[in-house]
Amino acid sequence: MSIGPHKSGHTLVIPKTHVDNFFEMDENLLSQILLFSKNIADTLKKTFQPKSGKVGLVVAGLEIPHAHLHLVPMDELSDLDFKMAKEVSQKELAENLEKIKAVLID
């Protein structure tokens, strides 16, 4: 879960292998992270039911020196704007995580 989410459900997918730039990943790791992200995006869509019916994917790469993906349930395109990021409580993060787990268990 992102500690500075744009929207509820904003999730980061971070590979265990350190790679500074997303497109410097070898092809095997790149395909693994995208396939893994597809499953997470499907779960976020079911859990948070964005108005657009879509989960956006952002590869920004400027925030930290470690490749990662942002998955954001989108009501509208502006939900992907990094200016939308806000701090949320640990309680809200934990509640969103429990919602996601409940969908995964079903």
Backbone as CSV, one residue per row, in Angstrom:
resi,resn,N_x,N_y,N_z,CA_x,CA_y,CA_z,C_x,C_y,C_z
1,MET,0.855,-1.172,0.000,0.000,0.000,0.000,0.903,1.237,0.000
2,SER,0.529,2.229,-0.795,1.304,3.470,-0.819,1.039,4.256,0.457
3,ILE,2.097,4.821,1.059,1.910,5.654,2.262,1.480,7.069,1.884
4,GLY,1.527,7.397,0.603,1.048,8.673,0.092,0.118,8.435,-1.082
5,PRO,-1.024,7.792,-0.808,-1.888,7.366,-1.915,-2.582,8.516,-2.641
6,HIS,-2.807,8.313,-3.925,-3.616,9.238,-4.722,-5.092,8.974,-4.426
7,LYS,-5.417,7.684,-4.236,-6.782,7.237,-3.960,-6.710,6.024,-3.058
8,SER,-7.804,5.679,-2.432,-7.853,4.447,-1.646,-7.525,3.274,-2.548
9,GLY,-6.663,2.399,-2.067,-6.270,1.229,-2.833,-4.977,1.410,-3.615
10,HIS,-4.444,2.627,-3.644,-3.183,2.891,-4.358,-2.110,1.958,-3.808
11,THR,-1.588,1.113,-4.675,-0.662,0.060,-4.279,0.624,0.159,-5.091
12,LEU,1.741,-0.117,-4.439,3.026,-0.161,-5.127,3.430,-1.608,-5.335
13,VAL,3.969,-1.906,-6.496,4.522,-3.223,-6.778,6.022,-3.007,-6.949
14,ILE,6.788,-3.619,-6.043,8.229,-3.386,-5.984,8.957,-4.724,-6.070
15,PRO,9.835,-4.880,-7.057,10.577,-6.144,-7.140,11.591,-6.259,-6.002
16,LYS,11.834,-7.474,-5.542,12.821,-7.697,-4.487,14.235,-7.406,-4.977
17,THR,14.476,-7.658,-6.246,15.780,-7.378,-6.841,15.906,-5.879,-7.057
18,HIS,17.004,-5.287,-6.571,17.174,-3.846,-6.735,17.575,-3.514,-8.171
19,VAL,16.763,-2.673,-8.783,17.046,-2.117,-10.098,16.652,-0.652,-10.007
20,ASP,17.551,0.246,-10.378,17.286,1.674,-10.251,16.209,2.147,-11.218
21,ASN,16.290,1.732,-12.458,15.410,2.203,-13.509,14.542,1.033,-13.987
22,PHE,13.254,1.254,-14.075,12.306,0.202,-14.434,12.704,-0.517,-15.723
23,PHE,13.143,0.221,-16.714,13.441,-0.395,-18.006,14.863,-0.953,-18.089
24,GLU,15.564,-0.985,-16.954,16.850,-1.684,-16.876,16.674,-3.109,-16.354
25,MET,15.443,-3.475,-15.993,15.175,-4.840,-15.553,15.402,-5.814,-16.706
26,ASP,15.866,-7.018,-16.370,15.975,-8.011,-17.438,14.558,-8.424,-17.850
27,GLU,14.446,-9.000,-19.015,13.132,-9.309,-19.587,12.320,-10.265,-18.715
28,ASN,12.970,-11.203,-18.069,12.263,-12.154,-17.219,11.627,-11.437,-16.025
29,LEU,12.387,-10.586,-15.332,11.848,-9.856,-14.183,10.758,-8.887,-14.625
30,LEU,10.966,-8.234,-15.750,9.970,-7.297,-16.264,8.647,-8.013,-16.532
31,SER,8.696,-9.186,-17.183,7.445,-9.903,-17.422,6.815,-10.403,-16.136
32,GLN,7.629,-10.835,-15.183,7.085,-11.302,-13.902,6.366,-10.176,-13.163
33,ILE,6.967,-8.995,-13.118,6.350,-7.884,-12.376,5.050,-7.445,-13.048
34,LEU,5.006,-7.486,-14.375,3.773,-7.087,-15.069,2.674,-8.124,-14.881
35,LEU,3.009,-9.401,-14.952,1.996,-10.440,-14.725,1.495,-10.421,-13.284
36,PHE,2.399,-10.220,-12.330,2.004,-10.106,-10.927,1.086,-8.891,-10.746
37,SER,1.439,-7.772,-11.382,0.649,-6.541,-11.274,-0.754,-6.714,-11.848
38,LYS,-0.881,-7.527,-12.887,-2.199,-7.777,-13.471,-3.136,-8.389,-12.437
39,ASN,-2.643,-9.361,-11.693,-3.465,-9.985,-10.640,-3.829,-8.987,-9.552
40,ILE,-2.875,-8.160,-9.158,-3.152,-7.148,-8.122,-4.163,-6.134,-8.654
41,ALA,-3.997,-5.693,-9.905,-4.929,-4.728,-10.493,-6.348,-5.295,-10.550
42,ASP,-6.487,-6.564,-10.923,-7.811,-7.204,-10.946,-8.440,-7.181,-9.556
43,THR,-7.623,-7.447,-8.529,-8.118,-7.444,-7.149,-8.511,-6.028,-6.724
44,LEU,-7.693,-5.033,-7.066,-8.018,-3.643,-6.709,-9.316,-3.201,-7.377
45,LYS,-9.512,-3.618,-8.617,-10.740,-3.270,-9.344,-11.970,-3.850,-8.635
46,LYS,-11.887,-5.105,-8.228,-13.004,-5.738,-7.522,-13.218,-5.112,-6.154
47,THR,-12.137,-4.761,-5.471,-12.224,-4.244,-4.112,-12.750,-2.811,-4.060
48,PHE,-12.208,-1.927,-4.902,-12.512,-0.497,-4.801,-13.495,-0.004,-5.862
49,GLN,-13.833,-0.844,-6.825,-14.840,-0.547,-7.844,-14.743,0.881,-8.385
50,PRO,-13.623,1.221,-9.026,-13.478,2.579,-9.559,-14.541,2.891,-10.611
51,LYS,-14.981,4.146,-10.640,-16.041,4.564,-11.568,-15.678,4.293,-13.024
52,SER,-14.392,4.407,-13.359,-13.963,4.167,-14.746,-13.927,2.680,-15.074
53,GLY,-13.929,1.846,-14.024,-13.784,0.413,-14.230,-12.347,0.009,-14.509
54,LYS,-11.403,0.935,-14.252,-10.002,0.677,-14.581,-9.075,0.953,-13.400
55,VAL,-7.945,0.281,-13.442,-6.853,0.541,-12.505,-5.704,1.072,-13.351
56,GLY,-5.254,2.285,-13.020,-4.169,2.893,-13.776,-2.820,2.381,-13.316
57,LEU,-1.871,2.407,-14.239,-0.513,1.969,-13.956,0.426,3.125,-14.277
58,VAL,1.286,3.475,-13.307,2.248,4.553,-13.521,3.637,4.041,-13.184
59,VAL,4.579,4.288,-14.087,5.997,4.049,-13.842,6.629,5.431,-13.873
60,ALA,6.855,6.029,-12.701,7.403,7.379,-12.660,8.918,7.328,-12.502
61,GLY,9.383,6.738,-11.410,10.806,6.517,-11.242,11.621,7.647,-10.678
62,LEU,11.002,8.745,-10.281,11.778,9.848,-9.736,11.754,9.910,-8.213
63,GLU,10.768,9.287,-7.605,10.594,9.413,-6.159,11.694,8.715,-5.366
64,ILE,12.033,7.503,-5.760,13.062,6.725,-5.067,13.913,5.991,-6.094
65,PRO,15.162,5.682,-5.768,16.032,4.991,-6.725,15.847,3.471,-6.706
66,HIS,14.630,3.023,-6.913,14.322,1.592,-6.980,13.093,1.451,-7.874
67,ALA,13.193,0.642,-8.891,12.086,0.456,-9.829,10.830,-0.013,-9.104
68,HIS,9.690,0.544,-9.471,8.405,0.137,-8.894,7.269,0.641,-9.779
69,LEU,6.099,0.014,-9.602,4.880,0.410,-10.312,3.876,0.960,-9.317
70,HIS,3.117,1.954,-9.751,1.977,2.452,-8.980,0.724,1.899,-9.638
71,LEU,-0.131,1.251,-8.869,-1.436,0.795,-9.348,-2.489,1.605,-8.611
72,VAL,-3.327,2.320,-9.357,-4.282,3.243,-8.750,-5.677,2.998,-9.307
73,PRO,-6.637,2.591,-8.447,-8.027,2.501,-8.904,-8.470,3.899,-9.372
74,MET,-8.924,4.019,-10.626,-9.194,5.330,-11.225,-10.682,5.604,-11.405
75,ASP,-11.120,6.713,-10.820,-12.439,7.228,-11.159,-12.317,8.106,-12.396
76,GLU,-11.198,8.845,-12.472,-10.932,9.728,-13.613,-9.425,9.852,-13.813
77,LEU,-9.006,10.359,-14.944,-7.596,10.436,-15.293,-6.776,11.209,-14.264
78,SER,-7.341,12.237,-13.671,-6.601,13.045,-12.694,-6.201,12.251,-11.454
79,ASP,-6.781,11.072,-11.263,-6.404,10.234,-10.120,-4.962,9.754,-10.223
80,LEU,-4.371,9.841,-11.413,-2.979,9.426,-11.590,-1.996,10.577,-11.354
81,ASP,-2.496,11.766,-11.088,-1.664,12.944,-10.872,-0.977,12.851,-9.501
82,PHE,0.332,12.941,-9.486,1.075,12.836,-8.230,0.777,13.985,-7.272
83,LYS,0.176,15.049,-7.754,-0.246,16.143,-6.872,-1.418,15.706,-5.996
84,MET,-2.073,14.601,-6.357,-3.210,14.088,-5.590,-2.766,13.295,-4.353
85,ALA,-1.484,12.964,-4.274,-0.983,12.150,-3.162,-1.229,12.863,-1.838
86,LYS,-1.627,12.075,-0.841,-1.871,12.629,0.493,-1.449,11.603,1.528
87,GLU,-1.076,12.089,2.679,-0.747,11.151,3.754,-2.033,10.606,4.343
88,VAL,-2.002,9.337,4.691,-3.144,8.716,5.358,-2.630,7.983,6.596
89,SER,-3.530,7.717,7.484,-3.157,7.056,8.735,-2.833,5.581,8.502
90,GLN,-2.076,5.028,9.426,-1.798,3.595,9.384,-3.103,2.807,9.481
91,LYS,-4.068,3.357,10.215,-5.363,2.697,10.356,-6.055,2.573,8.992
92,GLU,-6.061,3.655,8.202,-6.696,3.605,6.884,-5.973,2.632,5.958
93,LEU,-4.633,2.628,6.017,-3.873,1.674,5.200,-4.229,0.239,5.581
94,ALA,-4.307,-0.015,6.887,-4.635,-1.366,7.367,-6.046,-1.764,6.945
95,GLU,-7.000,-0.827,7.019,-8.378,-1.125,6.611,-8.441,-1.463,5.121
96,ASN,-7.716,-0.706,4.297,-7.707,-0.992,2.860,-7.059,-2.340,2.569
97,LEU,-6.004,-2.660,3.299,-5.362,-3.954,3.121,-6.318,-5.092,3.472
98,GLU,-7.090,-4.938,4.532,-8.059,-5.972,4.914,-9.145,-6.133,3.848
99,LYS,-9.573,-5.014,3.237,-10.561,-5.093,2.148,-10.000,-5.910,0.982
100,ILE,-8.737,-5.649,0.665,-8.098,-6.370,-0.444,-7.983,-7.853,-0.112
101,LYS,-7.562,-8.163,1.106,-7.435,-9.570,1.513,-8.778,-10.287,1.430
102,ALA,-9.845,-9.606,1.822,-11.167,-10.227,1.793,-11.555,-10.613,0.362
103,VAL,-11.219,-9.787,-0.612,-11.520,-10.101,-2.014,-10.648,-11.262,-2.486
104,LEU,-9.386,-11.295,-2.068,-8.488,-12.371,-2.472,-8.933,-13.723,-1.926
105,ILE,-9.515,-13.734,-0.744,-9.948,-14.977,-0.111,-11.191,-15.539,-0.796
106,ASP,-12.070,-14.659,-1.291,-13.313,-15.134,-1.933,-13.078,-15.905,-3.171
